[in-house]
Amino acid sequence: MSDDIRGTTAADIADSVRALRERGALRPGSVLPPVRELAARLGVNRNTAVAAYRQLAQAGLVVSRGRAGTVIAGVDAVAQEGYASDTVLRDVATGNPDPALIPDPSPALATVAGRPVLYGEPVIDRGLDAWTRDWVAPDLSHADFRITVTSGAVDAVERLLAQALTRDDAVALEDPCFLASIHTVRLGGYRAVPVPVDEEGMTVEGLRTALAAGVRAVICTPRAQNPTGASLSARRASELRAVLVDHPYVLLIEDDHFSMLSQRPYESLIGPGHRRYALVRSVSKFLGPDMCLAIAATDPETADRLAMRLSPGTTWVSHLLQRLTLAQLTDAEVSARVASAGAHYAARNAAFTARLREHGIDAPVTDGLSLWIELPRPARLVVERLMRRGWLARTGDEFALGDRAEPSHHLRLTVHDLSDDDAATLVTDLVAAVR
């Protein structure tokens, strides 16, 4: 109960609220007393109560809702990528790569065992560092970038934000947005500022508005944006770089998650004068999600800050995993399989959208593992009807930032692993569900 709050200093009051929250006496959504009321009851200066609430807000324990008061914060649930558990429905909402197209690591495994790596040694395998530098150099306008290895792209983004931001800092996110980015920003206590995405990627006016709102970081997906599949055009990338010229110290994170599988050229927002940047590429889409490794090519200062968070003996990425990744990346047969997989995803998605157009549903041919399909009616209604026909799909509502006045009219479907017969059945069921 809020009446049990005690203390005569800001620290004591904050500790009292924290203790009540930990014991369950104050639950998420519980409203704390107004500052004046609390100060009067405890016999302290109003500024002391204000300072206590500020400490709690900075720790992410309370949220100020203006005239609605200060409330105990909770953790909002965020939908997760991957297969749904406990369902008998055919899941076309996964966003997963096809396991049959992921190269078998067995041949490479026999080559990676070697001298053990000990505490105090370099945390990045020298061979992987050299190879990845050559991989990203053509796509960066900076020659002095440094490579950092992380445990996947989500880990890279979390560390990049943590080394640059504090709680309640604003971050520009694409809208609709990749689920993991929404989750990372919420858990970090940052404020998400939505930037609309169209068929050419992040919009110019949306980015300009976000920068005017004071965002300290921008997360962009230059190609195969999840969930829409949009890729930056050369024209749009140039326009966005022009907007960013006046904001060189805003941390610009490019998540090139589809990289080697992409059928589109890479268009970067990182201009030659931008001072804080990171190009992140993971291997999970083409070497498999269990290969939890990504590289971040960053400016030297950002690299130094990341290195502090990857200190030897605590959080380096296993050198065995680094060697295994390098062994596969430098294998001609693996490279050919990855290229073939990228072509397969593109062909299967294009075939599915062609079937939809035959039935009057216009779906763009985009890049990535999934399709973003616009419907003439709310997607939730269509999903409910598809469930009755044995399919599990995702609505665009799950990828939206904040509350929308209108329900989404989009579905994200992962169809590349369907047989021709199953794809035809899904199209028939989808058309029936829409009409």
CORDA-V374762 format. One record per pair of residues at least 24 apart in sequence whose C-alpha atoms are under 10 Angstrom apart, sorted by the first residue. I is the first residue (numbers start at 1). J is the second residue. Records with the same first field share a line. If there is no record, write none. Layout:
I: J + J
This chain:
1: 25 + 26 + 27 + 30 + 31 + 32
2: 26 + 30 + 31 + 32 + 33 + 38
3: 32 + 33 + 38 + 41
5: 32 + 33 + 38 + 41 + 42
6: 38 + 41 + 42
7: 42 + 43 + 44 + 49 + 52
8: 39 + 42 + 43 + 44 + 45 + 48 + 49
9: 42 + 44 + 45 + 48 + 49 + 51 + 52
10: 44 + 45 + 47 + 48 + 49 + 50 + 51 + 52 + 53 + 54 + 55 + 56
11: 48 + 49 + 51 + 52 + 53 + 55 + 56
12: 52
13: 38 + 42 + 48 + 49 + 51 + 52 + 53 + 55 + 56
14: 49 + 51 + 52 + 53 + 54 + 55 + 56 + 57 + 61
15: 52 + 55 + 56
16: 52
17: 52 + 53 + 56 + 61 + 62 + 72
18: 56 + 61 + 62 + 72
21: 61 + 72 + 73
26: 71 + 72
27: 71 + 72 + 73 + 74
28: 61 + 62 + 63 + 71 + 72 + 73 + 74 + 75
29: 62 + 63 + 70 + 71 + 72 + 73 + 74
30: 62 + 69 + 70 + 71 + 72 + 73 + 74
31: 62 + 63 + 64 + 65 + 68 + 69 + 70 + 71 + 72 + 73
32: 62 + 64 + 69 + 70 + 71 + 72
33: 69 + 70 + 71
34: 67 + 68 + 69 + 70
35: 69 + 70
57: 167 + 168 + 189
58: 166 + 167 + 168 + 189
59: 166 + 167 + 168 + 189
60: 167 + 168 + 187 + 188 + 189 + 190
61: 189
75: 183 + 186 + 187
76: 183 + 186 + 187
77: 183 + 186
78: 179 + 180 + 182 + 183 + 184 + 186 + 398 + 399
79: 179 + 180 + 182 + 183 + 394 + 398 + 399
80: 178 + 179 + 180 + 183 + 398
81: 178 + 179 + 180
83: 392
84: 392
87: 392
88: 390 + 391 + 392
89: 386 + 387 + 388 + 389 + 390 + 391 + 392 + 393
90: 387 + 389 + 390 + 391 + 392 + 393
91: 387 + 390 + 391 + 392 + 393 + 394 + 413 + 414 + 415
92: 370 + 391 + 392 + 393 + 394 + 412 + 413 + 414 + 415 + 416 + 417 + 418 + 426
93: 370 + 371 + 391 + 392 + 393 + 394 + 395 + 411 + 412 + 413 + 414 + 415
94: 369 + 370 + 392 + 393 + 394 + 412 + 413 + 414 + 415
95: 226 + 227 + 285 + 368 + 369 + 370 + 371 + 412 + 413 + 414 + 415 + 416
96: 284 + 285 + 288 + 289 + 369 + 370 + 414 + 415 + 416 + 417
97: 284 + 285 + 286 + 287 + 288 + 289 + 341 + 345 + 368 + 369 + 370 + 414 + 416 + 417
98: 285 + 286 + 288 + 341 + 345 + 369 + 416 + 417
99: 285 + 286 + 287 + 288 + 289 + 417
100: 341 + 417
101: 286 + 287 + 288 + 337 + 338 + 340 + 341 + 342 + 344 + 345 + 417
102: 284 + 285 + 286 + 287 + 288 + 289 + 334 + 337 + 338 + 341
103: 286 + 287 + 288 + 328 + 333 + 334 + 335 + 336 + 337 + 338 + 341
104: 287 + 288 + 328 + 334
105: 287 + 288 + 291 + 324 + 325 + 327 + 328 + 334
106: 324
107: 324 + 327 + 328
108: 323 + 324 + 325 + 326 + 327 + 328 + 331 + 334
109: 320 + 321 + 323 + 324 + 325 + 327 + 328
110: 324 + 327
111: 323 + 324 + 327
112: 319 + 320 + 321 + 322 + 323 + 324 + 325 + 326 + 327
113: 319 + 320 + 323 + 324
114: 319 + 320 + 323
116: 319 + 320
117: 318 + 319 + 320
118: 312 + 313
119: 311 + 312 + 313 + 314
120: 311 + 312 + 313
121: 312 + 313
122: 311 + 312 + 316 + 319
123: 148 + 149 + 307 + 310 + 311 + 312 + 313 + 315 + 316 + 317 + 318 + 319 + 322
124: 148 + 149 + 150 + 316 + 317 + 318 + 319 + 322 + 323
125: 149 + 317 + 318 + 319 + 320 + 321 + 322 + 323 + 326
126: 322 + 323
127: 322 + 323 + 326 + 327
128: 295 + 319 + 322 + 323 + 324 + 325 + 326 + 327 + 329 + 330
129: 295 + 322 + 326
131: 326 + 329 + 330
132: 281 + 295 + 296 + 297 + 326 + 329
133: 295 + 297
135: 281
136: 279 + 280 + 281 + 295 + 296 + 297
137: 297
138: 266
139: 265 + 266 + 267 + 268 + 270 + 279
140: 266 + 267 + 268 + 269 + 270 + 271 + 272 + 278 + 279 + 297 + 298
141: 268 + 269 + 270 + 271 + 272 + 273 + 274
142: 270 + 271 + 272 + 273 + 274 + 275 + 277 + 298 + 299
143: 272 + 299
144: 297 + 298 + 299 + 300
145: 277 + 278 + 279 + 296 + 297 + 298 + 299 + 300 + 301 + 302 + 303
146: 278 + 295 + 296 + 297 + 298 + 299 + 300 + 301 + 302 + 303 + 304
147: 278 + 279 + 280 + 295 + 296 + 297 + 298 + 299 + 300 + 303
148: 278 + 280 + 294 + 295 + 296 + 297 + 298 + 302 + 303 + 304 + 306 + 307 + 310 + 316 + 317
149: 280 + 281 + 282 + 293 + 294 + 295 + 296 + 297 + 306 + 307 + 310 + 316 + 317 + 318 + 322
150: 280 + 282 + 292 + 293 + 294 + 295 + 296 + 306 + 310 + 315 + 316 + 317 + 318 + 322
151: 282 + 291 + 292 + 293 + 294 + 295 + 315 + 316 + 317 + 318 + 321
152: 257 + 280 + 281 + 282 + 283 + 284 + 289 + 290 + 291 + 292 + 293 + 294 + 295 + 296 + 317
153: 180 + 181 + 255 + 256 + 257 + 280 + 281 + 282 + 283 + 284 + 292 + 293 + 294 + 295 + 296
154: 180 + 181 + 183 + 184 + 255 + 280 + 282 + 292 + 293 + 294
155: 184 + 292 + 293 + 294
156: 253 + 255 + 278 + 279 + 280 + 281 + 282 + 293 + 294 + 295 + 296 + 306
157: 181 + 184 + 185 + 219 + 253 + 254 + 255 + 278 + 280 + 296
158: 183 + 184 + 185 + 187 + 188
159: 305 + 306 + 309 + 310
160: 217 + 251 + 252 + 253 + 277 + 278 + 296 + 298 + 302 + 303 + 305 + 306 + 309
161: 185 + 188 + 190 + 216 + 217 + 218 + 219 + 251 + 253
162: 188 + 190 + 305 + 306 + 309
163: 302 + 303 + 304 + 305 + 306 + 308 + 309
164: 216 + 217 + 250 + 251 + 276 + 302 + 305 + 306
165: 189 + 190 + 216 + 217 + 251
166: 190 + 216
167: 191
168: 192
169: 214 + 215 + 216 + 217
170: 210 + 211 + 213 + 214 + 215 + 216 + 217 + 218
171: 210 + 211 + 213 + 214 + 215 + 216 + 217 + 218 + 219 + 250 + 251
172: 206 + 207 + 209 + 210 + 211 + 213 + 214 + 215 + 216 + 217 + 218 + 219 + 220 + 252
173: 197 + 202 + 207 + 210 + 215 + 217 + 218 + 219 + 220 + 221 + 401
174: 198 + 201 + 202 + 203 + 206 + 207 + 218 + 219 + 220 + 221 + 225 + 226 + 227 + 399 + 400 + 401
175: 202 + 203 + 206 + 226 + 227 + 228 + 399 + 400 + 401 + 402
176: 225 + 226 + 227 + 228 + 396 + 397 + 398 + 399 + 400 + 401
177: 219 + 220 + 221 + 225 + 226 + 227 + 228 + 396 + 398 + 399 + 400 + 401
178: 221 + 225 + 226 + 227 + 228 + 398 + 399 + 400 + 401
179: 226 + 227 + 398 + 399 + 400 + 401
180: 399
181: 219
182: 399 + 400 + 401
191: 215
192: 217 + 218 + 401 + 402
193: 218 + 401 + 402
194: 400 + 401 + 402
195: 219 + 220 + 401
196: 401
197: 225 + 228 + 230 + 231 + 232
198: 228 + 229 + 230 + 231 + 232
199: 225 + 228 + 229 + 230 + 231 + 232 + 233 + 364 + 366
200: 229 + 230 + 231 + 232 + 233 + 234 + 235 + 236 + 237
201: 225 + 228 + 229 + 230 + 231 + 232 + 233 + 236 + 237
202: 230 + 231 + 232 + 236 + 237 + 240
203: 232 + 236 + 237 + 239 + 240
204: 236 + 237 + 238 + 239 + 240 + 241 + 242 + 243
205: 240 + 243
206: 240
207: 240 + 243 + 244
208: 240 + 243 + 244
211: 243 + 244 + 246 + 247 + 250
214: 250
215: 250 + 251
216: 247 + 249 + 250 + 251 + 252
217: 249 + 250 + 251 + 252 + 253 + 276 + 277
218: 250 + 251 + 252 + 253 + 254 + 277
219: 251 + 252 + 253 + 254 + 255 + 278
220: 252 + 253 + 254 + 255 + 256 + 268 + 269 + 279
221: 253 + 254 + 255 + 256 + 257 + 258 + 267 + 268 + 269 + 279 + 280
222: 254 + 255 + 256 + 257 + 258 + 259 + 264 + 265 + 266 + 267 + 268 + 269
223: 254 + 255 + 256 + 257 + 258 + 259 + 262 + 263 + 264 + 265 + 266 + 267 + 268 + 366 + 367 + 368
224: 255 + 256 + 257 + 258 + 259 + 261 + 262 + 263 + 264 + 366 + 367 + 368 + 369 + 370
225: 255 + 256 + 257 + 258 + 366 + 367 + 368 + 369 + 370
226: 257 + 258 + 367 + 368 + 369 + 370 + 371 + 372 + 399 + 412
227: 368 + 369 + 370 + 371 + 372 + 396 + 399 + 410 + 411 + 412 + 413
228: 364 + 366 + 367 + 368 + 370 + 371 + 372 + 373 + 396 + 399 + 410 + 411 + 412
229: 364 + 365 + 366 + 367 + 368 + 369 + 370 + 371 + 372 + 412
230: 264 + 364 + 365 + 366 + 367 + 368 + 371 + 372
231: 262 + 263 + 264 + 265 + 266 + 267 + 366 + 367 + 368
232: 264 + 265 + 266 + 267 + 268 + 269
233: 264 + 265 + 266 + 267 + 268
234: 265 + 266 + 267 + 268
235: 267
236: 267 + 268 + 269
237: 266 + 267 + 268 + 269 + 270 + 271
238: 267 + 268 + 269 + 270 + 271
239: 269
240: 268 + 269 + 270 + 271
241: 268 + 269 + 270 + 271 + 272 + 273 + 274
242: 269 + 271
243: 269
244: 269 + 270 + 271 + 273 + 274
245: 270 + 271 + 272 + 273 + 274
246: 273 + 274
247: 273 + 274 + 275 + 276
248: 272 + 273 + 274 + 275 + 276 + 277
249: 273 + 274 + 275 + 276 + 277
250: 274 + 275 + 276 + 277
251: 275 + 276 + 277 + 278 + 302
252: 276 + 277 + 278 + 279 + 298
253: 277 + 278 + 279 + 280 + 296 + 297 + 298
254: 278 + 279 + 280 + 281 + 296 + 297
255: 279 + 280 + 281 + 282 + 296
256: 280 + 281 + 282
257: 281 + 282 + 283 + 284 + 285 + 286 + 294 + 368
258: 282 + 283 + 284 + 285 + 286 + 342 + 367 + 368 + 369
259: 283 + 285 + 286 + 342 + 368
260: 285 + 286 + 335 + 338 + 339 + 341 + 342
261: 285 + 286 + 338 + 339 + 340 + 341 + 342 + 343 + 344 + 345 + 346 + 367 + 368 + 369
262: 339 + 341 + 342 + 343 + 345 + 346 + 367 + 368 + 369
263: 339 + 342 + 343 + 345 + 346 + 366 + 367 + 368
264: 366 + 367 + 368
274: 299
275: 299 + 300 + 301 + 302
276: 300 + 301 + 302 + 303
277: 301 + 302 + 303
278: 302 + 303
283: 325 + 329
285: 338 + 342 + 368 + 369
286: 334 + 335 + 337 + 338 + 339 + 341 + 342
287: 325 + 328 + 329 + 334 + 338
291: 321 + 322 + 324 + 325
292: 317 + 318 + 321 + 322 + 325
293: 317 + 318 + 321 + 322 + 325
294: 322 + 325
342: 367 + 368 + 369
344: 416 + 417
345: 369 + 370 + 414 + 415 + 416 + 417
346: 370 + 416
347: 416
348: 415 + 416 + 417 + 418 + 419 + 420 + 423
349: 413 + 414 + 415 + 416 + 417
350: 416
351: 416 + 420 + 423
352: 415 + 416 + 418 + 420 + 423 + 424 + 426 + 427
353: 427
355: 423 + 424 + 427 + 428
356: 424 + 426 + 427 + 428 + 430 + 431
358: 427
359: 427 + 428 + 430 + 431
360: 431
361: 427 + 430 + 431 + 434
368: 414
369: 413 + 414 + 415 + 416 + 417
370: 411 + 412 + 413 + 414 + 415 + 416
371: 410 + 411 + 412 + 413 + 414 + 415 + 416
372: 396 + 410 + 411 + 412 + 413 + 414
373: 409 + 410 + 411 + 412 + 413
374: 408 + 409 + 410 + 411 + 412
375: 408 + 409 + 410 + 411 + 430 + 431 + 434
376: 409 + 410 + 434 + 435
377: 407 + 408 + 409 + 410 + 433 + 434 + 435
378: 406 + 407 + 408 + 409 + 410 + 411 + 434
379: 407 + 408 + 409 + 410 + 411 + 412 + 433 + 434
380: 407 + 408 + 409 + 410 + 411
381: 407 + 409 + 433 + 434
382: 409 + 410 + 411 + 429 + 430 + 431 + 432 + 433 + 434 + 435
383: 411 + 430 + 433 + 434
384: 433
385: 429 + 430 + 432 + 433 + 434
386: 426 + 429 + 430 + 431 + 432 + 433 + 434
387: 429 + 433
388: 429 + 433
389: 425 + 426 + 429 + 430 + 432 + 433
390: 426 + 429
391: 426 + 429 + 430
